[in-house]
Amino acid sequence: MYEFKWIPDQEGTTAKAEPKVRVVSFGDGYEQRQKNGINHDLRSYSLSFTGDGVYIKEILDFLEERGGVEAFIWKAPDKWINRTFKATDWTYPLNGIWETITVTVQEVVA
């Protein structure tokens, strides 16, 4: 499996947690909540990378080779352990000397 080796800019990088939970509602507002599956708390990250055109092209080539389908290994800055992700979308400039690419990655179980 390929490894995403680039370190994102600190500014502009965000993490999103949205645990999957089953909820059963009873009378009088009472609820019972339960984790939905063993991998119920997968994360997604919005990442920004800034650099010259060559640096940004390396990242762009990596993402385009995976095509939003193939998973890769990445070490997220909040956990610092290797986990599996896919890149779901990215935006980048069409020209410029100093460029920024923004990528959204989602944790997957592969």
Biopython code that builds the backbone (N, CA, C, O; Angstrom):
import numpy as np
from Bio.PDB.StructureBuilder import StructureBuilder

atoms = [
    (1, "MET", "N", (0.854, -1.177, 0.000)),
    (1, "MET", "CA", (0.000, 0.000, 0.000)),
    (1, "MET", "C", (0.897, 1.236, 0.000)),
    (1, "MET", "O", (1.943, 1.256, 0.649)),
    (2, "TYR", "N", (0.484, 2.247, -0.722)),
    (2, "TYR", "CA", (1.256, 3.480, -0.825)),
    (2, "TYR", "C", (1.135, 4.322, 0.440)),
    (2, "TYR", "O", (0.149, 4.230, 1.172)),
    (3, "GLU", "N", (2.159, 5.149, 0.686)),
    (3, "GLU", "CA", (2.145, 6.032, 1.850)),
    (3, "GLU", "C", (2.103, 7.489, 1.402)),
    (3, "GLU", "O", (2.866, 7.906, 0.531)),
    (4, "PHE", "N", (1.203, 8.251, 2.009)),
    (4, "PHE", "CA", (1.129, 9.684, 1.774)),
    (4, "PHE", "C", (2.143, 10.321, 2.708)),
    (4, "PHE", "O", (1.923, 10.366, 3.919)),
    (5, "LYS", "N", (3.259, 10.820, 2.163)),
    (5, "LYS", "CA", (4.412, 11.209, 2.975)),
    (5, "LYS", "C", (4.492, 12.695, 3.291)),
    (5, "LYS", "O", (5.356, 13.104, 4.067)),
    (6, "TRP", "N", (3.618, 13.518, 2.713)),
    (6, "TRP", "CA", (3.711, 14.963, 2.873)),
    (6, "TRP", "C", (3.065, 15.414, 4.179)),
    (6, "TRP", "O", (2.056, 14.854, 4.608)),
    (7, "ILE", "N", (3.655, 16.428, 4.807)),
    (7, "ILE", "CA", (3.145, 16.957, 6.073)),
    (7, "ILE", "C", (2.348, 18.224, 5.776)),
    (7, "ILE", "O", (2.868, 19.148, 5.152)),
    (8, "PRO", "N", (1.088, 18.275, 6.217)),
    (8, "PRO", "CA", (0.250, 19.442, 5.895)),
    (8, "PRO", "C", (0.658, 20.695, 6.659)),
    (8, "PRO", "O", (1.302, 20.625, 7.706)),
    (9, "ASP", "N", (0.266, 21.848, 6.109)),
    (9, "ASP", "CA", (0.447, 23.115, 6.812)),
    (9, "ASP", "C", (-0.334, 23.058, 8.114)),
    (9, "ASP", "O", (-1.402, 22.447, 8.167)),
    (10, "GLN", "N", (0.182, 23.686, 9.164)),
    (10, "GLN", "CA", (-0.566, 23.712, 10.425)),
    (10, "GLN", "C", (-1.823, 24.562, 10.279)),
    (10, "GLN", "O", (-2.894, 24.200, 10.768)),
    (11, "GLU", "N", (-1.679, 25.682, 9.609)),
    (11, "GLU", "CA", (-2.833, 26.561, 9.412)),
    (11, "GLU", "C", (-3.704, 25.985, 8.299)),
    (11, "GLU", "O", (-3.210, 25.661, 7.219)),
    (12, "GLY", "N", (-4.973, 25.863, 8.562)),
    (12, "GLY", "CA", (-5.902, 25.355, 7.562)),
    (12, "GLY", "C", (-6.176, 23.873, 7.653)),
    (12, "GLY", "O", (-7.021, 23.365, 6.916)),
    (13, "THR", "N", (-5.492, 23.158, 8.533)),
    (13, "THR", "CA", (-5.730, 21.729, 8.701)),
    (13, "THR", "C", (-6.767, 21.519, 9.798)),
    (13, "THR", "O", (-6.618, 22.015, 10.914)),
    (14, "THR", "N", (-7.817, 20.778, 9.465)),
    (14, "THR", "CA", (-8.869, 20.501, 10.448)),
    (14, "THR", "C", (-9.221, 19.019, 10.434)),
    (14, "THR", "O", (-9.067, 18.335, 9.422)),
    (15, "ALA", "N", (-9.692, 18.545, 11.569)),
    (15, "ALA", "CA", (-10.155, 17.165, 11.700)),
    (15, "ALA", "C", (-11.647, 17.181, 11.981)),
    (15, "ALA", "O", (-12.158, 18.092, 12.632)),
    (16, "LYS", "N", (-12.344, 16.162, 11.485)),
    (16, "LYS", "CA", (-13.779, 16.049, 11.737)),
    (16, "LYS", "C", (-14.080, 14.645, 12.247)),
    (16, "LYS", "O", (-13.698, 13.648, 11.634)),
    (17, "ALA", "N", (-14.766, 14.589, 13.371)),
    (17, "ALA", "CA", (-15.209, 13.318, 13.943)),
    (17, "ALA", "C", (-16.733, 13.298, 13.915)),
    (17, "ALA", "O", (-17.386, 14.257, 14.328)),
    (18, "GLU", "N", (-17.279, 12.212, 13.431)),
    (18, "GLU", "CA", (-18.734, 12.057, 13.391)),
    (18, "GLU", "C", (-19.059, 10.581, 13.671)),
    (18, "GLU", "O", (-19.372, 9.821, 12.755)),
    (19, "PRO", "N", (-18.977, 10.184, 14.964)),
    (19, "PRO", "CA", (-19.207, 8.784, 15.308)),
    (19, "PRO", "C", (-20.598, 8.315, 14.871)),
    (19, "PRO", "O", (-21.584, 9.042, 14.992)),
    (20, "LYS", "N", (-20.646, 7.090, 14.363)),
    (20, "LYS", "CA", (-21.924, 6.503, 13.959)),
    (20, "LYS", "C", (-22.562, 5.863, 15.191)),
    (20, "LYS", "O", (-21.958, 5.021, 15.857)),
    (21, "VAL", "N", (-23.781, 6.275, 15.475)),
    (21, "VAL", "CA", (-24.473, 5.830, 16.685)),
    (21, "VAL", "C", (-25.904, 5.417, 16.317)),
    (21, "VAL", "O", (-26.580, 6.099, 15.546)),
    (22, "ARG", "N", (-26.348, 4.298, 16.877)),
    (22, "ARG", "CA", (-27.754, 3.879, 16.753)),
    (22, "ARG", "C", (-28.517, 4.452, 17.935)),
    (22, "ARG", "O", (-28.057, 4.390, 19.076)),
    (23, "VAL", "N", (-29.677, 5.006, 17.655)),
    (23, "VAL", "CA", (-30.490, 5.598, 18.714)),
    (23, "VAL", "C", (-31.885, 4.980, 18.667)),
    (23, "VAL", "O", (-32.519, 4.922, 17.614)),
    (24, "VAL", "N", (-32.347, 4.522, 19.823)),
    (24, "VAL", "CA", (-33.715, 4.030, 19.971)),
    (24, "VAL", "C", (-34.410, 4.968, 20.951)),
    (24, "VAL", "O", (-33.956, 5.143, 22.082)),
    (25, "SER", "N", (-35.523, 5.573, 20.510)),
    (25, "SER", "CA", (-36.263, 6.518, 21.353)),
    (25, "SER", "C", (-37.461, 5.836, 21.992)),
    (25, "SER", "O", (-38.202, 5.099, 21.342)),
    (26, "PHE", "N", (-37.632, 6.099, 23.280)),
    (26, "PHE", "CA", (-38.752, 5.567, 24.038)),
    (26, "PHE", "C", (-39.625, 6.737, 24.485)),
    (26, "PHE", "O", (-39.311, 7.887, 24.177)),
    (27, "GLY", "N", (-40.678, 6.475, 25.180)),
    (27, "GLY", "CA", (-41.552, 7.523, 25.679)),
    (27, "GLY", "C", (-40.855, 8.428, 26.681)),
    (27, "GLY", "O", (-39.818, 8.066, 27.236)),
    (28, "ASP", "N", (-41.420, 9.597, 26.911)),
    (28, "ASP", "CA", (-40.930, 10.587, 27.875)),
    (28, "ASP", "C", (-39.518, 11.093, 27.563)),
    (28, "ASP", "O", (-38.815, 11.559, 28.461)),
    (29, "GLY", "N", (-39.097, 11.004, 26.286)),
    (29, "GLY", "CA", (-37.807, 11.544, 25.892)),
    (29, "GLY", "C", (-36.609, 10.648, 26.195)),
    (29, "GLY", "O", (-35.468, 11.046, 25.964)),
    (30, "TYR", "N", (-36.852, 9.462, 26.703)),
    (30, "TYR", "CA", (-35.757, 8.556, 27.026)),
    (30, "TYR", "C", (-35.179, 7.977, 25.741)),
    (30, "TYR", "O", (-35.927, 7.594, 24.842)),
    (31, "GLU", "N", (-33.835, 7.911, 25.646)),
    (31, "GLU", "CA", (-33.156, 7.345, 24.487)),
    (31, "GLU", "C", (-32.121, 6.325, 24.936)),
    (31, "GLU", "O", (-31.518, 6.436, 26.004)),
    (32, "GLN", "N", (-31.944, 5.343, 24.093)),
    (32, "GLN", "CA", (-30.856, 4.397, 24.301)),
    (32, "GLN", "C", (-29.914, 4.540, 23.105)),
    (32, "GLN", "O", (-30.350, 4.456, 21.957)),
    (33, "ARG", "N", (-28.630, 4.754, 23.370)),
    (33, "ARG", "CA", (-27.647, 4.966, 22.318)),
    (33, "ARG", "C", (-26.608, 3.844, 22.354)),
    (33, "ARG", "O", (-26.222, 3.348, 23.412)),
    (34, "GLN", "N", (-26.170, 3.463, 21.132)),
    (34, "GLN", "CA", (-25.205, 2.375, 21.011)),
    (34, "GLN", "C", (-24.275, 2.660, 19.832)),
    (34, "GLN", "O", (-24.704, 3.194, 18.809)),
    (35, "LYS", "N", (-22.999, 2.300, 19.982)),
    (35, "LYS", "CA", (-22.055, 2.422, 18.877)),
    (35, "LYS", "C", (-22.543, 1.574, 17.718)),
    (35, "LYS", "O", (-23.019, 0.456, 17.915)),
    (36, "ASN", "N", (-22.425, 2.112, 16.493)),
    (36, "ASN", "CA", (-22.884, 1.393, 15.308)),
    (36, "ASN", "C", (-21.686, 0.734, 14.622)),
    (36, "ASN", "O", (-21.100, 1.312, 13.707)),
    (37, "GLY", "N", (-21.327, -0.460, 15.056)),
    (37, "GLY", "CA", (-20.224, -1.208, 14.465)),
    (37, "GLY", "C", (-18.925, -1.019, 15.221)),
    (37, "GLY", "O", (-18.815, -0.171, 16.106)),
    (38, "ILE", "N", (-17.939, -1.831, 14.851)),
    (38, "ILE", "CA", (-16.662, -1.768, 15.560)),
    (38, "ILE", "C", (-15.809, -0.593, 15.074)),
    (38, "ILE", "O", (-14.937, -0.126, 15.807)),
    (39, "ASN", "N", (-16.039, -0.119, 13.876)),
    (39, "ASN", "CA", (-15.304, 1.027, 13.329)),
    (39, "ASN", "C", (-16.252, 2.216, 13.213)),
    (39, "ASN", "O", (-16.443, 2.766, 12.128)),
    (40, "HIS", "N", (-16.826, 2.595, 14.309)),
    (40, "HIS", "CA", (-17.876, 3.609, 14.304)),
    (40, "HIS", "C", (-17.354, 5.046, 14.345)),
    (40, "HIS", "O", (-18.129, 5.983, 14.153)),
    (41, "ASP", "N", (-16.050, 5.239, 14.591)),
    (41, "ASP", "CA", (-15.522, 6.595, 14.780)),
    (41, "ASP", "C", (-14.364, 6.878, 13.819)),
    (41, "ASP", "O", (-13.250, 7.169, 14.254)),
    (42, "LEU", "N", (-14.630, 6.793, 12.523)),
    (42, "LEU", "CA", (-13.614, 7.087, 11.519)),
    (42, "LEU", "C", (-13.550, 8.594, 11.312)),
    (42, "LEU", "O", (-14.574, 9.275, 11.377)),
    (43, "ARG", "N", (-12.350, 9.119, 11.064)),
    (43, "ARG", "CA", (-12.134, 10.570, 10.970)),
    (43, "ARG", "C", (-11.974, 11.018, 9.529)),
    (43, "ARG", "O", (-11.642, 10.230, 8.643)),
    (44, "SER", "N", (-12.217, 12.300, 9.318)),
    (44, "SER", "CA", (-11.878, 12.922, 8.040)),
    (44, "SER", "C", (-11.096, 14.192, 8.336)),
    (44, "SER", "O", (-11.273, 14.816, 9.382)),
    (45, "TYR", "N", (-10.232, 14.564, 7.404)),
    (45, "TYR", "CA", (-9.340, 15.703, 7.599)),
    (45, "TYR", "C", (-9.360, 16.581, 6.355)),
    (45, "TYR", "O", (-9.392, 16.091, 5.226)),
    (46, "SER", "N", (-9.342, 17.870, 6.586)),
    (46, "SER", "CA", (-9.156, 18.839, 5.515)),
    (46, "SER", "C", (-7.733, 19.362, 5.661)),
    (46, "SER", "O", (-7.373, 19.936, 6.689)),
    (47, "LEU", "N", (-6.926, 19.157, 4.617)),
    (47, "LEU", "CA", (-5.496, 19.451, 4.684)),
    (47, "LEU", "C", (-5.116, 20.499, 3.649)),
    (47, "LEU", "O", (-5.700, 20.556, 2.567)),
    (48, "SER", "N", (-4.141, 21.319, 3.983)),
    (48, "SER", "CA", (-3.591, 22.292, 3.041)),
    (48, "SER", "C", (-2.087, 22.087, 2.958)),
    (48, "SER", "O", (-1.420, 21.829, 3.960)),
    (49, "PHE", "N", (-1.570, 22.207, 1.745)),
    (49, "PHE", "CA", (-0.139, 22.097, 1.490)),
    (49, "PHE", "C", (0.275, 23.290, 0.649)),
    (49, "PHE", "O", (-0.355, 23.585, -0.367)),
    (50, "THR", "N", (1.322, 23.973, 1.062)),
    (50, "THR", "CA", (1.810, 25.143, 0.340)),
    (50, "THR", "C", (3.251, 24.908, -0.064)),
    (50, "THR", "O", (4.054, 24.423, 0.733)),
    (51, "GLY", "N", (3.582, 25.250, -1.302)),
    (51, "GLY", "CA", (4.952, 25.087, -1.775)),
    (51, "GLY", "C", (5.087, 25.513, -3.216)),
    (51, "GLY", "O", (4.156, 26.063, -3.805)),
    (52, "ASP", "N", (6.254, 25.255, -3.782)),
    (52, "ASP", "CA", (6.460, 25.608, -5.182)),
    (52, "ASP", "C", (5.720, 24.616, -6.074)),
    (52, "ASP", "O", (5.171, 23.622, -5.597)),
    (53, "GLY", "N", (5.712, 24.897, -7.358)),
    (53, "GLY", "CA", (4.966, 24.081, -8.304)),
    (53, "GLY", "C", (5.384, 22.622, -8.336)),
    (53, "GLY", "O", (4.541, 21.743, -8.520)),
    (54, "VAL", "N", (6.675, 22.348, -8.159)),
    (54, "VAL", "CA", (7.182, 20.973, -8.179)),
    (54, "VAL", "C", (6.628, 20.186, -6.986)),
    (54, "VAL", "O", (6.187, 19.047, -7.139)),
    (55, "TYR", "N", (6.653, 20.796, -5.810)),
    (55, "TYR", "CA", (6.147, 20.160, -4.584)),
    (55, "TYR", "C", (4.646, 19.851, -4.721)),
    (55, "TYR", "O", (4.199, 18.748, -4.406)),
    (56, "ILE", "N", (3.889, 20.833, -5.190)),
    (56, "ILE", "CA", (2.441, 20.643, -5.338)),
    (56, "ILE", "C", (2.143, 19.592, -6.399)),
    (56, "ILE", "O", (1.201, 18.813, -6.249)),
    (57, "LYS", "N", (2.930, 19.560, -7.466)),
    (57, "LYS", "CA", (2.722, 18.553, -8.517)),
    (57, "LYS", "C", (2.958, 17.146, -7.992)),
    (57, "LYS", "O", (2.254, 16.222, -8.400)),
    (58, "GLU", "N", (3.927, 16.951, -7.097)),
    (58, "GLU", "CA", (4.153, 15.630, -6.497)),
    (58, "GLU", "C", (2.902, 15.149, -5.761)),
    (58, "GLU", "O", (2.483, 14.001, -5.904)),
    (59, "ILE", "N", (2.323, 16.039, -4.981)),
    (59, "ILE", "CA", (1.107, 15.694, -4.224)),
    (59, "ILE", "C", (-0.037, 15.418, -5.182)),
    (59, "ILE", "O", (-0.753, 14.428, -5.029)),
    (60, "LEU", "N", (-0.213, 16.280, -6.163)),
    (60, "LEU", "CA", (-1.284, 16.130, -7.140)),
    (60, "LEU", "C", (-1.145, 14.821, -7.912)),
    (60, "LEU", "O", (-2.136, 14.125, -8.129)),
    (61, "ASP", "N", (0.062, 14.483, -8.324)),
    (61, "ASP", "CA", (0.292, 13.218, -9.039)),
    (61, "ASP", "C", (-0.079, 12.019, -8.168)),
    (61, "ASP", "O", (-0.703, 11.071, -8.645)),
    (62, "PHE", "N", (0.306, 12.063, -6.890)),
    (62, "PHE", "CA", (-0.026, 10.982, -5.959)),
    (62, "PHE", "C", (-1.548, 10.807, -5.869)),
    (62, "PHE", "O", (-2.057, 9.690, -5.957)),
    (63, "LEU", "N", (-2.267, 11.924, -5.693)),
    (63, "LEU", "CA", (-3.717, 11.864, -5.552)),
    (63, "LEU", "C", (-4.386, 11.375, -6.829)),
    (63, "LEU", "O", (-5.314, 10.568, -6.778)),
    (64, "GLU", "N", (-3.919, 11.860, -7.969)),
    (64, "GLU", "CA", (-4.515, 11.448, -9.243)),
    (64, "GLU", "C", (-4.256, 9.974, -9.533)),
    (64, "GLU", "O", (-5.108, 9.308, -10.122)),
    (65, "GLU", "N", (-3.104, 9.454, -9.135)),
    (65, "GLU", "CA", (-2.821, 8.031, -9.310)),
    (65, "GLU", "C", (-3.776, 7.163, -8.483)),
    (65, "GLU", "O", (-4.168, 6.084, -8.927)),
    (66, "ARG", "N", (-4.151, 7.623, -7.290)),
    (66, "ARG", "CA", (-5.098, 6.874, -6.454)),
    (66, "ARG", "C", (-6.528, 7.049, -6.972)),
    (66, "ARG", "O", (-7.357, 6.156, -6.799)),
    (67, "GLY", "N", (-6.822, 8.176, -7.595)),
    (67, "GLY", "CA", (-8.113, 8.399, -8.248)),
    (67, "GLY", "C", (-9.333, 8.411, -7.344)),
    (67, "GLY", "O", (-10.446, 8.195, -7.825)),
    (68, "GLY", "N", (-9.163, 8.654, -6.059)),
    (68, "GLY", "CA", (-10.302, 8.673, -5.143)),
    (68, "GLY", "C", (-10.802, 7.291, -4.771)),
    (68, "GLY", "O", (-11.768, 7.159, -4.019)),
    (69, "VAL", "N", (-10.151, 6.255, -5.294)),
    (69, "VAL", "CA", (-10.589, 4.881, -5.076)),
    (69, "VAL", "C", (-9.602, 4.109, -4.208)),
    (69, "VAL", "O", (-9.987, 3.455, -3.238)),
    (70, "GLU", "N", (-8.332, 4.195, -4.571)),
    (70, "GLU", "CA", (-7.300, 3.416, -3.895)),
    (70, "GLU", "C", (-6.912, 4.069, -2.567)),
    (70, "GLU", "O", (-6.657, 5.272, -2.504)),
    (71, "ALA", "N", (-6.873, 3.262, -1.518)),
    (71, "ALA", "CA", (-6.518, 3.752, -0.188)),
    (71, "ALA", "C", (-5.008, 3.869, -0.052)),
    (71, "ALA", "O", (-4.253, 3.280, -0.826)),
    (72, "PHE", "N", (-4.578, 4.638, 0.944)),
    (72, "PHE", "CA", (-3.156, 4.816, 1.223)),
    (72, "PHE", "C", (-2.953, 4.986, 2.719)),
    (72, "PHE", "O", (-3.900, 5.242, 3.463)),
    (73, "ILE", "N", (-1.712, 4.842, 3.148)),
    (73, "ILE", "CA", (-1.346, 4.993, 4.555)),
    (73, "ILE", "C", (-0.987, 6.449, 4.807)),
    (73, "ILE", "O", (-0.291, 7.071, 4.005)),
    (74, "TRP", "N", (-1.459, 6.986, 5.913)),
    (74, "TRP", "CA", (-1.095, 8.349, 6.310)),
    (74, "TRP", "C", (-1.107, 8.433, 7.822)),
    (74, "TRP", "O", (-1.914, 7.778, 8.480)),
    (75, "LYS", "N", (-0.215, 9.239, 8.372)),
    (75, "LYS", "CA", (-0.103, 9.437, 9.815)),
    (75, "LYS", "C", (-0.727, 10.791, 10.140)),
    (75, "LYS", "O", (-0.099, 11.829, 9.930)),
    (76, "ALA", "N", (-1.956, 10.788, 10.649)),
    (76, "ALA", "CA", (-2.678, 12.023, 10.968)),
    (76, "ALA", "C", (-2.023, 12.741, 12.146)),
    (76, "ALA", "O", (-1.551, 12.092, 13.079)),
    (77, "PRO", "N", (-1.991, 14.080, 12.113)),
    (77, "PRO", "CA", (-1.282, 14.830, 13.152)),
    (77, "PRO", "C", (-1.919, 14.781, 14.542)),
    (77, "PRO", "O", (-1.284, 15.196, 15.511)),
    (78, "ASP", "N", (-3.132, 14.295, 14.668)),
    (78, "ASP", "CA", (-3.737, 14.219, 16.006)),
    (78, "ASP", "C", (-3.543, 12.853, 16.666)),
    (78, "ASP", "O", (-3.706, 12.735, 17.880)),
    (79, "LYS", "N", (-3.202, 11.835, 15.904)),
    (79, "LYS", "CA", (-3.029, 10.484, 16.460)),
    (79, "LYS", "C", (-1.596, 9.978, 16.322)),
    (79, "LYS", "O", (-1.130, 9.220, 17.173)),
    (80, "TRP", "N", (-0.895, 10.377, 15.277)),
    (80, "TRP", "CA", (0.480, 9.995, 14.983)),
    (80, "TRP", "C", (0.702, 8.487, 14.908)),
    (80, "TRP", "O", (1.743, 7.978, 15.322)),
    (81, "ILE", "N", (-0.289, 7.786, 14.375)),
    (81, "ILE", "CA", (-0.117, 6.368, 14.057)),
    (81, "ILE", "C", (-0.595, 6.168, 12.618)),
    (81, "ILE", "O", (-1.484, 6.880, 12.150)),
    (82, "ASN", "N", (-0.013, 5.213, 11.929)),
    (82, "ASN", "CA", (-0.426, 4.945, 10.557)),
    (82, "ASN", "C", (-1.845, 4.410, 10.527)),
    (82, "ASN", "O", (-2.191, 3.467, 11.237)),
    (83, "ARG", "N", (-2.657, 5.037, 9.687)),
    (83, "ARG", "CA", (-4.025, 4.573, 9.450)),
    (83, "ARG", "C", (-4.289, 4.633, 7.951)),
    (83, "ARG", "O", (-3.488, 5.197, 7.206)),
    (84, "THR", "N", (-5.381, 4.070, 7.510)),
    (84, "THR", "CA", (-5.696, 3.979, 6.090)),
    (84, "THR", "C", (-6.722, 5.043, 5.716)),
    (84, "THR", "O", (-7.732, 5.220, 6.396)),
    (85, "PHE", "N", (-6.441, 5.748, 4.616)),
    (85, "PHE", "CA", (-7.304, 6.835, 4.154)),
    (85, "PHE", "C", (-7.515, 6.748, 2.652)),
    (85, "PHE", "O", (-6.801, 6.036, 1.946)),
    (86, "LYS", "N", (-8.513, 7.489, 2.180)),
    (86, "LYS", "CA", (-8.687, 7.746, 0.755)),
    (86, "LYS", "C", (-8.876, 9.249, 0.597)),
    (86, "LYS", "O", (-9.428, 9.911, 1.476)),
    (87, "ALA", "N", (-8.416, 9.777, -0.522)),
    (87, "ALA", "CA", (-8.604, 11.198, -0.810)),
    (87, "ALA", "C", (-9.898, 11.328, -1.596)),
    (87, "ALA", "O", (-10.043, 10.741, -2.668)),
    (88, "THR", "N", (-10.830, 12.094, -1.064)),
    (88, "THR", "CA", (-12.141, 12.197, -1.691)),
    (88, "THR", "C", (-12.255, 13.381, -2.647)),
    (88, "THR", "O", (-12.996, 13.315, -3.627)),
    (89, "ASP", "N", (-11.531, 14.455, -2.370)),
    (89, "ASP", "CA", (-11.530, 15.599, -3.279)),
    (89, "ASP", "C", (-10.354, 16.506, -2.964)),
    (89, "ASP", "O", (-9.815, 16.487, -1.858)),
    (90, "TRP", "N", (-9.964, 17.300, -3.951)),
    (90, "TRP", "CA", (-8.862, 18.248, -3.769)),
    (90, "TRP", "C", (-9.038, 19.409, -4.728)),
    (90, "TRP", "O", (-9.628, 19.275, -5.800)),
    (91, "THR", "N", (-8.512, 20.550, -4.316)),
    (91, "THR", "CA", (-8.521, 21.746, -5.158)),
    (91, "THR", "C", (-7.099, 22.280, -5.227)),
    (91, "THR", "O", (-6.328, 22.164, -4.274)),
    (92, "TYR", "N", (-6.766, 22.866, -6.367)),
    (92, "TYR", "CA", (-5.404, 23.355, -6.572)),
    (92, "TYR", "C", (-5.426, 24.490, -7.588)),
    (92, "TYR", "O", (-6.368, 24.606, -8.372)),
    (93, "PRO", "N", (-4.402, 25.319, -7.577)),
    (93, "PRO", "CA", (-4.337, 26.444, -8.521)),
    (93, "PRO", "C", (-3.925, 25.949, -9.907)),
    (93, "PRO", "O", (-3.321, 24.887, -10.051)),
    (94, "LEU", "N", (-4.259, 26.724, -10.897)),
    (94, "LEU", "CA", (-3.878, 26.359, -12.261)),
    (94, "LEU", "C", (-2.535, 26.951, -12.672)),
    (94, "LEU", "O", (-1.940, 26.510, -13.656)),
    (95, "ASN", "N", (-2.053, 27.945, -11.932)),
    (95, "ASN", "CA", (-0.746, 28.513, -12.228)),
    (95, "ASN", "C", (-0.249, 29.278, -11.013)),
    (95, "ASN", "O", (-1.000, 29.512, -10.066)),
    (96, "GLY", "N", (0.987, 29.656, -11.044)),
    (96, "GLY", "CA", (1.576, 30.409, -9.948)),
    (96, "GLY", "C", (2.916, 29.829, -9.544)),
    (96, "GLY", "O", (3.232, 28.684, -9.868)),
    (97, "ILE", "N", (3.689, 30.610, -8.846)),
    (97, "ILE", "CA", (5.002, 30.159, -8.394)),
    (97, "ILE", "C", (4.878, 29.481, -7.029)),
    (97, "ILE", "O", (5.421, 28.396, -6.822)),
    (98, "TRP", "N", (4.171, 30.114, -6.110)),
    (98, "TRP", "CA", (3.946, 29.571, -4.765)),
    (98, "TRP", "C", (2.492, 29.151, -4.713)),
    (98, "TRP", "O", (1.602, 29.996, -4.806)),
    (99, "GLU", "N", (2.235, 27.863, -4.565)),
    (99, "GLU", "CA", (0.885, 27.342, -4.723)),
    (99, "GLU", "C", (0.409, 26.631, -3.459)),
    (99, "GLU", "O", (1.205, 26.244, -2.603)),
    (100, "THR", "N", (-0.909, 26.472, -3.367)),
    (100, "THR", "CA", (-1.527, 25.744, -2.261)),
    (100, "THR", "C", (-2.512, 24.735, -2.829)),
    (100, "THR", "O", (-3.318, 25.057, -3.701)),
    (101, "ILE", "N", (-2.436, 23.512, -2.323)),
    (101, "ILE", "CA", (-3.423, 22.490, -2.672)),
    (101, "ILE", "C", (-4.171, 22.124, -1.400)),
    (101, "ILE", "O", (-3.561, 21.986, -0.340)),
    (102, "THR", "N", (-5.474, 21.967, -1.496)),
    (102, "THR", "CA", (-6.310, 21.598, -0.359)),
    (102, "THR", "C", (-6.908, 20.219, -0.656)),
    (102, "THR", "O", (-7.460, 19.994, -1.733)),
    (103, "VAL", "N", (-6.793, 19.304, 0.303)),
    (103, "VAL", "CA", (-7.204, 17.919, 0.124)),
    (103, "VAL", "C", (-8.114, 17.500, 1.280)),
    (103, "VAL", "O", (-7.871, 17.865, 2.431)),
    (104, "THR", "N", (-9.160, 16.734, 0.969)),
    (104, "THR", "CA", (-9.975, 16.121, 2.009)),
    (104, "THR", "C", (-9.694, 14.622, 1.985)),
    (104, "THR", "O", (-9.838, 13.973, 0.949)),
    (105, "VAL", "N", (-9.292, 14.078, 3.132)),
    (105, "VAL", "CA", (-9.048, 12.636, 3.235)),
    (105, "VAL", "C", (-10.011, 12.057, 4.267)),
    (105, "VAL", "O", (-10.336, 12.691, 5.271)),
    (106, "GLN", "N", (-10.463, 10.819, 3.986)),
    (106, "GLN", "CA", (-11.371, 10.137, 4.889)),
    (106, "GLN", "C", (-10.758, 8.808, 5.298)),
    (106, "GLN", "O", (-10.235, 8.066, 4.466)),
    (107, "GLU", "N", (-10.830, 8.523, 6.579)),
    (107, "GLU", "CA", (-10.324, 7.243, 7.082)),
    (107, "GLU", "C", (-11.230, 6.117, 6.586)),
    (107, "GLU", "O", (-12.454, 6.244, 6.592)),
    (108, "VAL", "N", (-10.622, 5.029, 6.164)),
    (108, "VAL", "CA", (-11.379, 3.885, 5.667)),
    (108, "VAL", "C", (-10.867, 2.618, 6.340)),
    (108, "VAL", "O", (-9.772, 2.593, 6.901)),
    (109, "VAL", "N", (-11.665, 1.588, 6.275)),
    (109, "VAL", "CA", (-11.261, 0.275, 6.760)),
    (109, "VAL", "C", (-11.040, -0.562, 5.511)),
    (109, "VAL", "O", (-11.990, -0.983, 4.850)),
    (110, "ALA", "N", (-9.773, -0.794, 5.200)),
    (110, "ALA", "CA", (-9.464, -1.499, 3.937)),
    (110, "ALA", "C", (-8.749, -2.791, 4.212)),
    (110, "ALA", "O", (-8.408, -3.518, 3.279)),
]
sb = StructureBuilder()
sb.init_structure("model")
sb.init_model(0)
sb.init_chain("A")
sb.init_seg("    ")
for serial, (resi, resn, name, xyz) in enumerate(atoms, 1):
    if name == "N":
        sb.init_residue(resn, " ", resi, " ")
    sb.init_atom(name, np.array(xyz, "f"), 0.0, 1.0, " ", f" {name:<3s}", serial, name[0])
structure = sb.get_structure()
